[in-house]
Amino acid sequence: MPSPIRVTDFSRIVFFTGAGMSAESGVPTYRGKGGIWKEYDFESCACQEAFERDPDHVWEFHNYRRGLVRKCEPNEGHRLIARCEQVLPSVTVVTQNIDGLHQRAGSKRVHELHGSLWKLRCDRCGWRDEDFSAPVDDLLCPACKALAATTPRGTPVYKRPGIVWFGDSLSGSVVQASCQALDASDLMISIGTSAVVFPAAQLPVVAKRAGATLVEINPEDTPMSELYDHCMRSTATEALTELCQGLPSGS
């Protein structure tokens, strides 16, 4: 089916991406066919309560996830988005994904709504870091190690993945930056989002109210499909190839 528009017709573009964006890279989706939560119970491995109860088990699961994602490479869709950023006036990525593939493809302006599998943090002391190894071998917060003996019963302080778990709140600064980009956009392209994870699912409404043209790329209809001006029922790479026709070569 011919592309309804071209990205080169717009100057302020936001790509809003979900799990379907990385499916072609082999990253497991969450709710679709073969979704990771069909195999794992988030209450035992992806929430703060589980981490406090059994941090070793939680890290075993996340190290497994890190190992899976580390073997994946950015797909052509990721690379097309990165090229858009190189050659078009203003391009921003707002993503629900935690895999870091947009950055590995070359995108610089990326707002990660749900954090990153490669970022680490300590909620006790505020320590932050990035670790792209897989797996993370030392699970203790380096800044808290010296204080471990003074914690109740000498309990070690574990660093945790810098991602938004079930029950966590989104980062206010990331949401604000995302909304600012959407409010200023003249084109928003949603790719591979289920439109059932809130509050992220409501963000396209910001672009709609700002008068942007909205395009949905997804093999199937979503609960938000009626919001969009154009719906492309194909994979991320196929649809982006159509939308990016005529795009100048990047550096």
VOPAGU-2260 file (C-alpha; in pm, 1 decimal, decimal comma):
REM VOPAGU-2260
SITE   aa  ch    i         X         Y         Z
SITE  MET   A    0       0,0       0,0       0,0
SITE  PRO   A    1     145,4     341,5     -90,3
SITE  SER   A    2     263,1     551,6     201,2
SITE  PRO   A    3       4,0     819,2     292,7
SITE  ILE   A    4     278,2    1077,8     360,7
SITE  ARG   A    5     655,7    1128,6     360,7
SITE  VAL   A    6     865,2    1227,7     661,1
SITE  THR   A    7    1040,3    1483,1     440,4
SITE  ASP   A    8     713,6    1682,3     430,1
SITE  PHE   A    9     747,6    1762,3     803,2
SITE  SER   A   10     996,4    1944,7    1022,2
SITE  ARG   A   11     918,9    1841,8    1381,7
SITE  ILE   A   12     878,5    1465,7    1407,4
SITE  VAL   A   13     829,5    1243,0    1710,0
SITE  PHE   A   14     864,4     866,2    1678,8
SITE  PHE   A   15     669,0     699,2    1959,7
SITE  THR   A   16     787,2     339,5    1983,6
SITE  GLY   A   17     686,1      25,3    2168,0
SITE  ALA   A   18     780,8    -340,4    2178,5
SITE  GLY   A   19     683,2    -398,2    1816,5
SITE  MET   A   20     964,3    -163,8    1711,6
SITE  SER   A   21    1223,5    -412,4    1837,3
SITE  ALA   A   22    1040,6    -734,8    1754,1
SITE  GLU   A   23    1223,0    -759,9    1420,4
SITE  SER   A   24    1550,4    -749,0    1612,4
SITE  GLY   A   25    1446,3   -1054,7    1811,9
SITE  VAL   A   26    1365,8    -872,0    2135,9
SITE  PRO   A   27    1070,2   -1051,3    2302,3
SITE  THR   A   28     748,7    -849,9    2316,1
SITE  TYR   A   29     539,6    -834,9    2631,9
SITE  ARG   A   30     178,9    -895,7    2537,9
SITE  GLY   A   31     183,9   -1024,1    2183,2
SITE  LYS   A   32     251,9   -1370,8    2049,6
SITE  GLY   A   33     543,0   -1514,9    2243,9
SITE  GLY   A   34     528,4   -1228,0    2492,7
SITE  ILE   A   35     767,6   -1256,3    2783,7
SITE  TRP   A   36     495,2   -1216,3    3048,5
SITE  LYS   A   37     332,1   -1535,6    2925,7
SITE  GLU   A   38     633,6   -1713,5    3075,8
SITE  TYR   A   39     719,8   -1501,0    3379,8
SITE  ASP   A   40     517,5   -1363,5    3669,2
SITE  PHE   A   41     601,2    -994,9    3713,9
SITE  GLU   A   42     502,6   -1015,5    4081,6
SITE  SER   A   43     799,4   -1243,2    4144,1
SITE  CYS   A   44    1061,5   -1070,1    3930,9
SITE  ALA   A   45     962,1    -721,3    3811,0
SITE  CYS   A   46     825,2    -510,2    4092,8
SITE  GLN   A   47     972,5    -334,0    4395,8
SITE  GLU   A   48     811,5    -576,9    4638,2
SITE  ALA   A   49     976,9    -872,9    4468,0
SITE  PHE   A   50    1312,5    -693,0    4471,1
SITE  GLU   A   51    1288,7    -624,0    4842,0
SITE  ARG   A   52    1183,8    -982,7    4906,4
SITE  ASP   A   53    1442,1   -1160,7    4691,0
SITE  PRO   A   54    1684,3    -933,8    4501,6
SITE  ASP   A   55    1896,1   -1225,6    4384,8
SITE  HIS   A   56    1599,3   -1384,9    4207,7
SITE  VAL   A   57    1500,7   -1052,6    4050,7
SITE  TRP   A   58    1854,4    -998,9    3923,8
SITE  GLU   A   59    1865,7   -1354,4    3789,3
SITE  PHE   A   60    1565,2   -1269,0    3572,3
SITE  HIS   A   61    1701,6    -931,4    3459,9
SITE  ASN   A   62    2042,1   -1073,5    3381,4
SITE  TYR   A   63    1861,4   -1326,3    3164,4
SITE  ARG   A   64    1682,8   -1039,8    2987,9
SITE  ARG   A   65    2006,9    -848,4    2946,1
SITE  GLY   A   66    2164,9   -1154,2    2790,9
SITE  LEU   A   67    1878,5   -1188,9    2541,5
SITE  VAL   A   68    1884,8    -822,6    2440,3
SITE  ARG   A   69    2262,9    -804,7    2421,1
SITE  LYS   A   70    2252,5   -1057,8    2135,5
SITE  CYS   A   71    2006,2    -842,1    1938,6
SITE  GLU   A   72    2103,8    -578,8    1684,8
SITE  PRO   A   73    1916,7    -266,9    1572,5
SITE  ASN   A   74    1698,2    -339,0    1271,6
SITE  GLU   A   75    1654,0    -130,1     958,5
SITE  GLY   A   76    1364,9      52,9    1120,4
SITE  HIS   A   77    1588,9     172,7    1404,6
SITE  ARG   A   78    1848,5     282,6    1150,3
SITE  LEU   A   79    1592,5     473,1     943,5
SITE  ILE   A   80    1479,2     666,6    1250,1
SITE  ALA   A   81    1841,9     749,0    1334,1
SITE  ARG   A   82    1896,1     870,0     977,7
SITE  CYS   A   83    1589,9    1092,8    1005,4
SITE  GLU   A   84    1749,6    1257,3    1307,3
SITE  GLN   A   85    2069,2    1316,7    1110,8
SITE  VAL   A   86    1910,3    1487,4     811,3
SITE  LEU   A   87    1577,1    1639,5     921,2
SITE  PRO   A   88    1533,4    1959,6    1125,1
SITE  SER   A   89    1394,3    1810,5    1447,6
SITE  VAL   A   90    1344,6    1443,8    1532,6
SITE  THR   A   91    1279,4    1300,3    1878,5
SITE  VAL   A   92    1223,8     942,1    1989,4
SITE  VAL   A   93     987,8     874,2    2278,4
SITE  THR   A   94    1008,4     506,0    2359,5
SITE  GLN   A   95     851,5     257,2    2595,2
SITE  ASN   A   96    1134,3      16,5    2518,0
SITE  ILE   A   97    1419,0     -47,9    2760,8
SITE  ASP   A   98    1651,9    -225,4    2516,5
SITE  GLY   A   99    1868,5      69,6    2408,7
SITE  LEU   A  100    1848,6     -25,0    2040,3
SITE  HIS   A  101    1757,1     326,8    1929,6
SITE  GLN   A  102    2081,6     457,6    2077,8
SITE  ARG   A  103    2282,9     170,8    1933,0
SITE  ALA   A  104    2139,4     257,8    1589,8
SITE  GLY   A  105    2262,5     616,7    1628,7
SITE  SER   A  106    1965,5     810,0    1770,6
SITE  LYS   A  107    2076,4    1079,8    2014,8
SITE  ARG   A  108    1751,1    1244,8    2124,3
SITE  VAL   A  109    1575,5     957,8    2301,4
SITE  HIS   A  110    1334,1     982,8    2594,0
SITE  GLU   A  111    1301,8     644,4    2766,2
SITE  LEU   A  112     963,4     640,7    2940,2
SITE  HIS   A  113    1025,5     308,0    3109,6
SITE  GLY   A  114    1395,8     350,6    3176,1
SITE  SER   A  115    1672,7     131,7    3041,7
SITE  LEU   A  116    1784,4    -224,6    3100,6
SITE  TRP   A  117    2142,0     -93,4    3087,8
SITE  LYS   A  118    2101,6     173,5    3354,6
SITE  LEU   A  119    2154,7      93,0    3720,6
SITE  ARG   A  120    2057,4     280,7    4030,6
SITE  CYS   A  121    2043,1     266,1    4407,7
SITE  ASP   A  122    1731,3     402,4    4573,4
SITE  ARG   A  123    1906,8     429,7    4909,8
SITE  CYS   A  124    2191,6     666,3    4818,4
SITE  GLY   A  125    2094,2     791,7    4471,4
SITE  TRP   A  126    2388,1     629,3    4289,9
SITE  ARG   A  127    2340,7     604,0    3910,3
SITE  ASP   A  128    2543,5     430,0    3642,9
SITE  GLU   A  129    2527,9     253,9    3307,2
SITE  ASP   A  130    2658,6     -98,6    3258,8
SITE  PHE   A  131    2637,7    -254,3    2914,8
SITE  SER   A  132    2781,1    -588,3    3020,0
SITE  ALA   A  133    2565,2    -895,3    3036,2
SITE  PRO   A  134    2522,2   -1015,3    3300,7
SITE  VAL   A  135    2582,2    -775,9    3591,1
SITE  ASP   A  136    2810,2    -974,3    3819,5
SITE  ASP   A  137    2843,2    -747,5    4122,4
SITE  LEU   A  138    2491,8    -678,6    4247,0
SITE  LEU   A  139    2587,0    -455,9    4540,7
SITE  CYS   A  140    2571,4     -78,0    4520,2
SITE  PRO   A  141    2935,1      37,7    4513,7
SITE  ALA   A  142    2854,2     361,2    4697,1
SITE  CYS   A  143    2680,3     174,3    4979,4
SITE  LYS   A  144    2931,9    -104,9    5030,6
SITE  ALA   A  145    3115,3      87,1    5299,6
SITE  LEU   A  146    2786,6     144,0    5482,7
SITE  ALA   A  147    2662,7    -214,2    5459,2
SITE  ALA   A  148    2787,3    -301,6    5806,4
SITE  THR   A  149    2571,8     -28,5    5960,9
SITE  THR   A  150    2245,5    -129,8    5793,7
SITE  PRO   A  151    1999,4    -344,1    5990,5
SITE  ARG   A  152    2159,9    -682,4    6056,3
SITE  GLY   A  153    2428,7    -592,5    5804,9
SITE  THR   A  154    2187,7    -631,6    5512,8
SITE  PRO   A  155    2368,4    -561,3    5185,0
SITE  VAL   A  156    2237,6    -279,8    4968,1
SITE  TYR   A  157    2158,4    -400,4    4617,3
SITE  LYS   A  158    2165,2    -181,7    4310,4
SITE  ARG   A  159    1857,5    -229,1    4095,2
SITE  PRO   A  160    1788,2    -206,6    3722,7
SITE  GLY   A  161    1708,0     151,2    3622,5
SITE  ILE   A  162    1377,2      58,3    3466,5
SITE  VAL   A  163    1015,6     129,3    3552,6
SITE  TRP   A  164     876,9    -182,9    3713,7
SITE  PHE   A  165     511,1    -268,4    3754,7
SITE  GLY   A  166     378,8     -32,4    4020,4
SITE  ASP   A  167     654,3     228,6    3971,3
SITE  SER   A  168     584,1     583,1    3861,7
SITE  LEU   A  169     730,4     724,7    3542,5
SITE  SER   A  170    1006,5     982,1    3571,4
SITE  GLY   A  171     845,0    1324,0    3582,9
SITE  SER   A  172    1130,2    1486,0    3391,5
SITE  VAL   A  173    1114,9    1226,7    3114,1
SITE  VAL   A  174     737,7    1261,9    3080,4
SITE  GLN   A  175     770,4    1641,2    3070,9
SITE  ALA   A  176    1038,9    1630,8    2800,4
SITE  SER   A  177     830,8    1384,1    2599,5
SITE  CYS   A  178     518,6    1598,2    2623,6
SITE  GLN   A  179     713,4    1907,1    2519,0
SITE  ALA   A  180     837,7    1727,4    2207,6
SITE  LEU   A  181     488,5    1599,1    2126,8
SITE  ASP   A  182     327,7    1937,8    2184,4
SITE  ALA   A  183     572,3    2094,8    1936,9
SITE  SER   A  184     545,4    1819,9    1674,7
SITE  ASP   A  185     383,0    1840,1    1333,4
SITE  LEU   A  186     411,9    1462,0    1277,6
SITE  MET   A  187     391,1    1181,0    1530,9
SITE  ILE   A  188     454,9     823,7    1418,4
SITE  SER   A  189     356,4     550,9    1662,6
SITE  ILE   A  190     531,8     220,0    1600,1
SITE  GLY   A  191     452,3    -113,7    1759,3
SITE  THR   A  192     275,4      10,9    2069,8
SITE  SER   A  193      -5,7    -187,9    2226,1
SITE  ALA   A  194    -180,0     131,2    2347,7
SITE  VAL   A  195    -281,5     -45,1    2668,3
SITE  VAL   A  196       3,4      62,0    2899,8
SITE  PHE   A  197     -87,8     381,6    3082,3
SITE  PRO   A  198      -1,8     661,6    3118,9
SITE  ALA   A  199     222,0     618,8    2811,7
SITE  ALA   A  200     -73,8     518,2    2593,2
SITE  GLN   A  201    -225,5     864,2    2637,9
SITE  LEU   A  202      78,7    1056,9    2512,5
SITE  PRO   A  203     -29,1    1060,2    2144,0
SITE  VAL   A  204    -327,7    1268,1    2253,8
SITE  VAL   A  205     -81,7    1550,5    2330,4
SITE  ALA   A  206      34,7    1554,1    1967,9
SITE  LYS   A  207    -322,1    1529,0    1840,0
SITE  ARG   A  208    -431,0    1830,4    2042,8
SITE  ALA   A  209    -129,4    2021,1    1908,7
SITE  GLY   A  210    -252,4    1967,0    1554,6
SITE  ALA   A  211      10,7    1712,4    1447,4
SITE  THR   A  212     -54,0    1449,5    1182,4
SITE  LEU   A  213     -64,6    1108,1    1349,3
SITE  VAL   A  214      44,3     779,9    1188,7
SITE  GLU   A  215       8,2     439,5    1351,0
SITE  ILE   A  216     231,8     151,8    1240,6
SITE  ASN   A  217     110,9    -178,8    1378,4
SITE  PRO   A  218      11,6    -511,4    1221,4
SITE  GLU   A  219    -313,9    -499,1    1419,6
SITE  ASP   A  220    -566,1    -241,6    1537,5
SITE  THR   A  221    -512,4     -98,6    1885,3
SITE  PRO   A  222    -750,0      69,1    2131,3
SITE  MET   A  223    -614,6     406,3    2011,2
SITE  SER   A  224    -633,3     344,3    1634,6
SITE  GLU   A  225    -928,9     579,2    1585,4
SITE  LEU   A  226    -711,4     867,7    1706,6
SITE  TYR   A  227    -476,5     838,3    1409,5
SITE  ASP   A  228    -500,6    1004,9    1072,1
SITE  HIS   A  229    -328,8     713,9     896,0
SITE  CYS   A  230    -291,6     350,0    1002,3
SITE  MET   A  231     -31,5     129,6     833,9
SITE  ARG   A  232     -87,7    -238,7     899,2
SITE  SER   A  233     264,8    -370,9     847,8
SITE  THR   A  234     594,7    -418,8    1026,6
SITE  ALA   A  235     803,8    -128,2    1148,2
SITE  THR   A  236    1068,3    -167,2     879,3
SITE  GLU   A  237     820,7    -202,6     592,2
SITE  ALA   A  238     619,9     103,2     691,9
SITE  LEU   A  239     920,2     319,3     775,1
SITE  THR   A  240    1078,9     233,5     441,8
SITE  GLU   A  241     766,3     373,0     275,4
SITE  LEU   A  242     749,5     681,4     495,5
SITE  CYS   A  243    1119,1     757,6     449,0
SITE  GLN   A  244    1123,9     748,3      71,0
SITE  GLY   A  245    1322,9    1042,6     -58,9
SITE  LEU   A  246    1513,4    1082,9     268,5
SITE  PRO   A  247    1864,8    1214,8     205,8
SITE  SER   A  248    2153,6     991,6     303,5
SITE  GLY   A  249    2294,3    1046,9     648,6
SITE  SER   A  250    2655,3    1110,8     735,0
